[in-house]
């Protein structure tokens, strides 16, 4: 009779130990999840900032910012509710909101259909969805590492080409 009760107690305590082990595994995984969520800073729709913003991580703007915004080597996104009056510099710049100022994307600038941009854009690649509004100039920077095209064989200059054609 007593043996059965002690066996029942052992059986009841075993799941408790397994649950604790599962909790410990979840605790080990939790810090990794927190690191992932901290890789992007967020300026919410209720915020209005004036001044210079510099981020060493991704940045999402859904509020209003007046001033220069720099996100080194990361994504910089101006959301649909985002309004920026100032220059923006980022590796990849995605625009869904409104920008009045210069936009520099070291790799890419993407203007989504809801984007409104007034100012100059400098980038290696530009994607502009149908419906995006853009009023300004574009400077497509070329990567200096890309080899230059070789001139046609037998043609040393444009002058000779003109003489052959003429």
ABEGO torsion letter per residue (X at the ends): XAAAAAAAAAAAAAAAAAAAAAAAAAAAAAAAAAAAAAABBBBBAABBBBEBBBBABBBBBABBBBEBBBBBGBBBBBBAABBBBEBBBBABBBBABBBBEBBBBAABBBBBAABBBBEBBBBABBBBBBGBBBBEBBBBBBBAABBBBBBBBGBABAAAAAAAAX
